[in-house]
Amino acid sequence: MGPPPRPNLSDLADSHLTLASEDCEKRFRRLFESAPLVAYSLDSQLNTLYISPYCHKVFGYSDEEIRKDHLFWDRHIHPDDRQRVRISREYYLNEDQSFTLEYRIIHRKRTVRHIINHTIPVRRDNELHCIDGFVFDITARKYLEDQLVLTERIKVLNDMSLSVAHEIRNPLTSIGGFARLLDRRMASGDPNRAHLEIILKEVSRLEVTLNRVLDSCKRIRLHKVPTNINTILKRILSQLNHEFHHRGIQVTANLNSRMPEIELDRHLIEEGLRTIIRTILQSIQEGSELSITTAVNHSHVAIEINGFNLNPEPLDEYQLLFPFYREPAFDGGVGIPLSQQIIAQHGGNVVFKNGSNQEATLIVTLPITNTVPSPH
């Protein structure tokens, strides 16, 4: 029996290259499928050939659902951006150029998300063969940018309001002073008394509005005491009960009995939450149902309000949180911008989200710091 045949070095090299190639392919696929971006490949008719699993987080749909929807890439563009994206895409594909577009999409949960879509046309034999690309979700970045812009706008608005309020206060004080002096000296039967009473009434109304503006521009100073958020909500619901009854709105309160007491400025939080709930009350139809739920985890307490509709279109949360958006008529309490400022100064947050069937949810969170054991 002779010696075993010597291995062919060329065959061994090819085998090693094949294994290395397969290993690289697996590695690259693993990277694509775990990266926080959406990689995709479309045919020339925009039908999805491949899309990475991260699409579920960005769009709210699985890769299988997206592949089956032949109109997906147009259907989920925000209506206000759709024409711009279509025109730009057609131009660059015709020019055989890679391009990057920033626009908004509608998530499955009816929320607005901001994306950057980098697209690469692939041609074969002078024909568009397929379209590859990457989608990056920049919603968090846009949120931070909008927050910076919003902060600057509020600062400018506060400065302007304060300046105008001080300019108005001096002449208004003079008008009010002389009107009240005339009121004391004018005979009860004087035919001009009715006109004077109108002046006094309007002056008083302007003084209340002016004080409101001046109060909203003041720096908030918190006086925190141990507080149970359920107690505040019960008091607010009791105060607004006649308004709920008048509009035929059914309110269900599911308040967690194990809520801890946390350090809050009891008066300011109550004013802020009352204003927010009244804003919701102004925006919903008569006969609607509203549920208010409280919950707690290791770091926050949360107030969740469900069942109202602030906007029939997809909800842009950043626009909704801008000062004076859908603010109800002033009732002597704090305004929406100040309500958000109060909650933010406590380290909390206010979020609006559209859900299914055009129902919206409002969530207020407040951090648990220096908690006091609940008496329950």
C-alpha positions as CSV (number, residue, x, y, z in Angstrom):
1,M,0.0,0.0,0.0
2,G,1.5,3.3,-1.2
3,P,1.7,6.6,0.7
4,P,-1.5,8.7,0.8
5,P,-1.9,11.2,-2.0
6,R,-0.6,14.7,-1.2
7,P,-3.3,17.4,-0.9
8,N,-3.7,19.8,-3.7
9,L,-2.6,23.2,-2.3
10,S,-4.8,25.0,-4.8
11,D,-7.9,23.2,-3.6
12,L,-7.1,23.9,0.0
13,A,-6.7,27.6,-0.7
14,D,-10.1,27.7,-2.5
15,S,-11.7,25.8,0.4
16,H,-10.3,28.3,2.9
17,L,-11.4,31.3,0.8
18,T,-14.9,29.8,0.6
19,L,-15.1,29.4,4.4
20,A,-13.7,32.9,5.0
21,S,-16.2,34.3,2.5
22,E,-19.1,32.6,4.2
23,D,-17.8,33.7,7.6
24,C,-17.6,37.3,6.4
25,E,-21.1,37.2,4.9
26,K,-22.5,35.9,8.2
27,R,-20.6,38.6,10.1
28,F,-21.8,41.4,7.8
29,R,-25.4,40.1,8.0
30,R,-25.2,40.0,11.8
31,L,-23.9,43.6,11.8
32,F,-26.7,44.8,9.6
33,E,-29.4,43.1,11.5
34,S,-28.2,44.3,14.9
35,A,-27.2,47.9,13.9
36,P,-29.6,50.8,14.9
37,L,-30.5,51.6,11.3
38,V,-32.7,50.2,8.6
39,A,-30.8,48.7,5.6
40,Y,-33.0,48.0,2.6
41,S,-33.0,47.0,-1.1
42,L,-35.8,47.8,-3.5
43,D,-36.5,46.9,-7.1
44,S,-36.9,49.6,-9.8
45,Q,-40.7,49.8,-8.9
46,L,-40.0,50.4,-5.2
47,N,-41.0,46.9,-4.1
48,T,-39.1,45.8,-1.1
49,L,-36.6,43.0,-1.8
50,Y,-34.9,43.1,1.6
51,I,-35.2,45.2,4.8
52,S,-33.4,44.7,8.1
53,P,-35.3,43.8,11.3
54,Y,-34.7,47.2,12.8
55,C,-37.5,48.5,10.6
56,H,-40.0,47.3,13.3
57,K,-38.6,49.9,15.7
58,V,-38.5,52.8,13.2
59,F,-41.7,52.1,11.3
60,G,-43.7,49.8,13.6
61,Y,-44.0,47.1,10.9
62,S,-42.2,43.8,10.5
63,D,-40.0,43.1,7.5
64,E,-42.6,40.7,6.2
65,E,-45.4,43.3,6.4
66,I,-43.2,45.8,4.5
67,R,-42.3,43.4,1.8
68,K,-45.9,42.6,1.1
69,D,-47.0,46.3,1.0
70,H,-46.0,47.4,-2.5
71,L,-46.9,51.1,-1.7
72,F,-45.1,51.1,1.7
73,W,-42.4,53.6,0.8
74,D,-44.9,56.3,-0.4
75,R,-47.8,55.5,1.9
76,H,-45.9,56.1,5.2
77,I,-44.3,59.5,4.2
78,H,-45.9,62.3,6.2
79,P,-48.6,64.0,3.9
80,D,-46.9,67.4,4.1
81,D,-43.5,65.9,2.9
82,R,-44.8,63.3,0.3
83,Q,-44.7,65.5,-2.8
84,R,-41.2,66.9,-2.0
85,V,-39.8,63.4,-1.4
86,R,-41.4,62.0,-4.6
87,I,-40.0,64.8,-6.8
88,S,-36.5,64.7,-5.3
89,R,-36.4,60.9,-5.6
90,E,-37.5,60.9,-9.2
91,Y,-34.9,63.5,-10.1
92,Y,-31.9,61.8,-8.5
93,L,-32.8,58.3,-9.8
94,N,-33.1,59.7,-13.3
95,E,-29.7,61.4,-12.9
96,D,-28.3,58.1,-11.5
97,Q,-27.0,59.9,-8.4
98,S,-26.9,58.8,-4.7
99,F,-28.9,61.1,-2.5
100,T,-29.9,61.8,1.0
101,L,-33.4,63.1,2.1
102,E,-34.6,64.2,5.5
103,Y,-38.3,63.9,6.1
104,R,-41.1,62.7,8.4
105,I,-42.9,59.4,8.4
106,I,-46.0,58.1,10.1
107,H,-45.3,55.3,12.6
108,R,-47.8,52.5,13.0
109,K,-48.9,54.0,16.3
110,R,-49.8,57.3,14.4
111,T,-46.9,59.2,15.8
112,V,-44.6,61.4,13.7
113,R,-41.0,60.3,13.4
114,H,-38.1,62.0,11.7
115,I,-35.7,60.0,9.4
116,I,-32.7,60.5,7.1
117,N,-32.9,58.2,4.1
118,H,-29.7,57.7,2.1
119,T,-30.4,56.1,-1.3
120,I,-28.0,54.4,-3.7
121,P,-29.3,53.6,-7.2
122,V,-27.7,50.5,-8.8
123,R,-27.6,50.2,-12.6
124,R,-26.9,47.3,-14.9
125,D,-26.7,47.5,-18.7
126,N,-27.7,51.2,-18.5
127,E,-31.0,50.3,-16.7
128,L,-32.0,50.9,-13.1
129,H,-31.6,47.4,-11.5
130,C,-32.3,48.0,-7.8
131,I,-32.2,50.7,-5.1
132,D,-30.2,50.1,-2.0
133,G,-30.2,52.4,1.0
134,F,-30.1,53.1,4.8
135,V,-32.7,54.8,7.0
136,F,-31.6,56.5,10.2
137,D,-34.1,57.5,12.9
138,I,-33.2,61.0,14.0
139,T,-36.4,61.6,16.1
140,A,-34.4,62.0,19.3
141,R,-32.0,64.4,17.7
142,K,-34.9,66.5,16.3
143,Y,-36.5,66.5,19.7
144,L,-33.4,67.9,21.3
145,E,-33.1,70.5,18.5
146,D,-36.7,71.5,18.9
147,Q,-36.3,71.7,22.6
148,L,-33.4,74.2,22.2
149,V,-35.5,76.3,19.7
150,L,-38.5,76.1,22.0
151,T,-36.4,77.2,25.0
152,E,-35.2,80.2,23.0
153,R,-38.6,81.1,21.8
154,I,-40.1,80.9,25.3
155,K,-37.3,83.1,26.6
156,V,-37.9,85.7,23.8
157,L,-41.7,85.5,24.4
158,N,-41.2,86.0,28.2
159,D,-38.9,89.0,27.7
160,M,-41.4,90.6,25.2
161,S,-44.4,89.8,27.5
162,L,-42.6,91.3,30.5
163,S,-41.6,94.4,28.6
164,V,-45.2,95.0,27.2
165,A,-46.8,94.2,30.6
166,H,-44.6,96.8,32.4
167,E,-45.5,99.4,29.7
168,I,-49.2,98.7,30.1
169,R,-49.2,98.6,33.9
170,N,-48.5,102.3,34.5
171,P,-51.3,103.8,32.3
172,L,-53.7,101.0,33.4
173,T,-53.0,101.9,37.0
174,S,-53.8,105.6,36.3
175,I,-57.0,104.7,34.4
176,G,-58.1,102.4,37.2
177,G,-57.3,105.0,39.9
178,F,-59.2,107.8,38.2
179,A,-62.1,105.6,37.4
180,R,-62.4,104.4,41.0
181,L,-62.1,108.1,42.2
182,L,-65.0,109.1,39.9
183,D,-67.0,106.1,41.1
184,R,-66.7,107.3,44.7
185,R,-67.7,110.9,43.8
186,M,-70.4,110.2,41.3
187,A,-74.0,110.4,42.5
188,S,-75.9,107.1,42.3
189,G,-78.5,108.6,40.0
190,D,-76.0,110.0,37.5
191,P,-76.8,108.9,33.9
192,N,-73.1,108.3,33.2
193,R,-72.7,105.7,36.0
194,A,-73.5,102.8,33.7
195,H,-70.7,103.8,31.4
196,L,-68.3,104.2,34.4
197,E,-69.2,100.7,35.6
198,I,-68.3,99.3,32.2
199,I,-64.9,101.1,32.4
200,L,-64.3,99.7,35.9
201,K,-65.2,96.2,34.8
202,E,-62.9,96.3,31.8
203,V,-60.1,97.7,33.9
204,S,-60.4,94.9,36.4
205,R,-60.4,92.3,33.6
206,L,-57.2,93.8,32.2
207,E,-55.6,93.9,35.6
208,V,-56.2,90.2,36.1
209,T,-54.8,89.4,32.6
210,L,-51.8,91.6,33.3
211,N,-51.1,89.9,36.6
212,R,-51.3,86.6,34.8
213,V,-48.6,87.6,32.3
214,L,-46.4,89.0,35.1
215,D,-46.8,85.8,37.2
216,S,-45.9,83.6,34.2
217,C,-42.7,85.4,33.7
218,K,-41.5,85.0,37.3
219,R,-39.0,82.5,38.2
220,I,-40.7,79.5,39.9
221,R,-39.7,78.9,43.4
222,L,-40.6,75.4,44.7
223,H,-41.7,74.8,48.3
224,K,-41.7,71.0,48.4
225,V,-43.5,68.9,51.0
226,P,-44.3,65.2,51.1
227,T,-47.3,64.8,48.8
228,N,-49.4,61.9,47.4
229,I,-50.3,62.5,43.8
230,N,-53.6,60.6,44.2
231,T,-54.8,63.1,46.8
232,I,-54.1,66.0,44.4
233,L,-55.9,64.2,41.5
234,K,-59.0,63.5,43.7
235,R,-59.2,67.1,44.6
236,I,-58.9,68.3,41.0
237,L,-61.5,65.8,39.8
238,S,-63.9,66.9,42.6
239,Q,-63.4,70.6,41.6
240,L,-64.0,69.8,37.9
241,N,-66.9,67.4,38.5
242,H,-69.5,70.0,37.5
243,E,-67.8,70.6,34.2
244,F,-67.6,66.9,33.4
245,H,-71.3,66.5,34.3
246,H,-72.3,69.5,32.2
247,R,-70.5,68.1,29.1
248,G,-71.7,64.5,29.7
249,I,-68.1,63.2,30.0
250,Q,-67.7,59.9,31.9
251,V,-64.5,59.9,34.0
252,T,-63.0,56.7,35.3
253,A,-60.2,57.1,37.9
254,N,-57.9,54.1,38.4
255,L,-55.6,55.3,41.2
256,N,-52.9,53.0,42.4
257,S,-53.3,52.6,46.2
258,R,-49.6,52.0,46.7
259,M,-48.4,55.4,45.4
260,P,-45.6,56.7,47.7
261,E,-45.5,60.3,48.9
262,I,-42.9,62.3,47.0
263,E,-41.5,65.8,47.5
264,L,-43.6,68.2,45.5
265,D,-44.7,71.8,45.6
266,R,-48.3,70.8,46.3
267,H,-50.0,74.0,45.3
268,L,-48.1,74.5,42.0
269,I,-48.4,70.8,40.9
270,E,-52.2,71.0,41.6
271,E,-52.5,74.2,39.5
272,G,-50.4,72.7,36.6
273,L,-52.4,69.4,36.5
274,R,-55.7,71.2,36.8
275,T,-54.8,73.4,33.7
276,I,-53.7,70.4,31.7
277,I,-56.9,68.4,32.5
278,R,-59.0,71.5,31.7
279,T,-57.1,71.8,28.3
280,I,-58.1,68.2,27.6
281,L,-61.7,68.9,28.7
282,Q,-61.9,71.7,26.1
283,S,-60.7,69.5,23.3
284,I,-63.0,66.5,23.6
285,Q,-66.5,66.0,22.4
286,E,-69.5,65.9,24.7
287,G,-70.4,62.4,25.9
288,S,-66.8,61.2,25.6
289,E,-65.1,58.8,28.1
290,L,-61.9,59.7,29.9
291,S,-59.8,57.4,32.1
292,I,-57.1,58.7,34.5
293,T,-54.6,56.1,35.8
294,T,-51.7,56.4,38.2
295,A,-48.8,54.0,38.3
296,V,-45.4,53.7,40.0
297,N,-42.1,52.1,39.3
298,H,-38.6,52.2,40.9
299,S,-37.8,55.7,39.6
300,H,-41.1,57.6,38.7
301,V,-44.7,58.0,39.4
302,A,-46.9,58.4,36.3
303,I,-50.3,59.9,35.5
304,E,-51.8,58.6,32.3
305,I,-54.9,60.1,30.7
306,N,-56.6,58.1,27.9
307,G,-59.5,58.4,25.6
308,F,-59.4,62.0,24.2
309,N,-58.5,63.3,20.8
310,L,-56.4,66.4,20.4
311,N,-55.7,66.2,16.7
312,P,-57.4,64.1,14.0
313,E,-54.2,64.1,11.9
314,P,-51.0,62.3,13.0
315,L,-49.8,64.0,16.1
316,D,-46.7,66.1,16.1
317,E,-45.9,66.0,19.8
318,Y,-43.4,68.9,19.6
319,Q,-46.0,71.3,18.1
320,L,-48.5,70.2,20.7
321,L,-46.2,71.2,23.5
322,F,-45.5,74.6,22.2
323,P,-46.9,77.4,24.4
324,F,-50.6,78.4,23.9
325,Y,-51.3,75.4,21.7
326,R,-55.0,74.6,22.2
327,E,-55.0,76.5,25.5
328,P,-58.5,77.0,27.0
329,A,-59.9,80.3,28.1
330,F,-58.1,81.7,31.1
331,D,-59.9,80.8,34.3
332,G,-57.6,82.3,36.9
333,G,-55.1,79.4,37.0
334,V,-51.7,79.0,35.4
335,G,-51.3,78.6,31.6
336,I,-50.1,75.6,29.6
337,P,-46.5,76.9,29.2
338,L,-46.2,77.5,32.9
339,S,-47.8,74.1,33.7
340,Q,-45.1,72.3,31.7
341,Q,-42.5,74.5,33.3
342,I,-43.7,73.5,36.8
343,I,-43.5,69.8,35.9
344,A,-40.1,70.2,34.3
345,Q,-38.8,72.0,37.3
346,H,-39.8,69.0,39.4
347,G,-37.7,66.9,37.1
348,G,-40.8,65.5,35.3
349,N,-42.1,65.3,31.8
350,V,-45.3,65.7,29.7
351,V,-45.8,63.5,26.6
352,F,-48.8,63.4,24.2
353,K,-49.2,60.4,21.9
354,N,-51.9,59.4,19.3
355,G,-53.0,55.8,19.6
356,S,-55.5,53.7,17.6
357,N,-58.9,54.9,16.6
358,Q,-57.8,58.5,16.9
359,E,-57.6,58.2,20.7
360,A,-54.7,60.0,22.3
361,T,-52.8,59.5,25.6
362,L,-51.2,62.1,27.9
363,I,-48.6,60.9,30.3
364,V,-47.1,63.0,33.1
365,T,-44.1,61.6,34.9
366,L,-42.6,62.8,38.1
367,P,-39.4,61.4,39.6
368,I,-39.3,59.6,43.0
369,T,-36.7,61.4,45.1
370,N,-36.6,61.6,48.9
371,T,-39.7,59.4,49.0
372,V,-41.8,59.2,52.2
373,P,-43.3,55.8,53.0
374,S,-46.9,55.6,52.0
375,P,-49.4,55.3,54.9
376,H,-51.2,52.5,53.1
